Every structure is written in structure tokens, then in C-alpha cells.
């Protein structure tokens, strides 16, 4: 076998190896993206034991909670700034809990959109969060837990003041940048987090004492 033939064979094998590495690298990247798209830290998937919820459970251990699968979990189909997940609510007490997540790249967009001199540091206090229903009722949300994993920031948002007796047709979460809060103007981010027409498909469960143990 000539030197030229051996060299050609080595080059061919090298090119095949490079192709395999690229293919497996792309597959691994796509699998990682799929995993991260659905990943939420354990605490962000749990109920927060608010004082109101604990008191309601102590008064009625058969208290039922609802979970509704969100039909839309993001604010924009093309370039989502925020995503919502792990919703819990109690029609009896007005408890409503939701986990909000954003990619660190969202902070770059905030800096651009509000002409900030630099990209802000991840902080729940950067934003104002509230629930708004189809009748215009607004309920402030409180951030009780935060966590940072990979390229995402997670926030557990809670309120005990949703008045389900007003029979909302839908509820959405609205997010405003802290220095541009004007409820008369369109929110920076809006995500539907409750739809009355989907209540029949809710997952309903009875609270257990261990679910209300503080982390």
C-alpha cells in the first residue's frame, strides 16, 4: 500500500470520527435542552406552607387543593421572557401559588428594553408580580422562594387573597419592571395561569400534613 493510500485512509477515518463527534454532540445538546426545558428544582414544585394555608388545613384537614395544567406556559411563542409552571390553588381559601422562571438572557432584554446602563443582577425585587382576572381584579403576589439552576432563575410566587367567589373566567400573571410599574399600561410579561373552562380537568387532592412542613 502506497503512502498516499494510507494517508487517504487516515484522513477518511478522521473525517468520519469528526462527523460522529458532531452528530453525537448535537444529539446530546438537544437532549440537554429538552431536559432543561422541563426542569424545575424540587422546592419549586412543592407547596409553600403559607400561614393562611396552614391555618385553613388545621381548621379542616379535608381541605382540597387544585392543580391545573397550563394550556400556555409562556408569554411569547417566539421569544419568551418568562415561563410559569407548578400551579396550585384552593378555591375555598383563595390560596394561589405559581412558579415563575426566566432565562438569564432575559436580564439582557430588560437592560435593552428599559435603557439600563448595565445588565441587572438577578433579583426577585427587579419585578412586580400580580394576578389579574378577566374582571380587572388585581392581587399582588409575594416571592417566597428563589433558586438559581443552570441558566435559569426560579421564583415561587404566592398569595392567599384570590376571591374565587367572584367567579373569574380566567386569571393571568402580570409582570412589570420595578421602575416602570403602571397598571394602566400593558405589562412587560403576561401569562394565563387559570382558566375556568379547564377546571373540570383539574387534579384535585386533599392536603397532607407533610406537605405543609416548612423547608
Helices and strands as residue ranges (DSSP letters): H 3-38, G 42-45, H 51-59, E 64-67, E 83-90, E 95-103, H 105-113, G 124-126, E 127-133, E 138-140, E 142-149, E 152-159, G 164-166, E 170-177, E 189-195, G 196-201, E 203-206, G 209-212
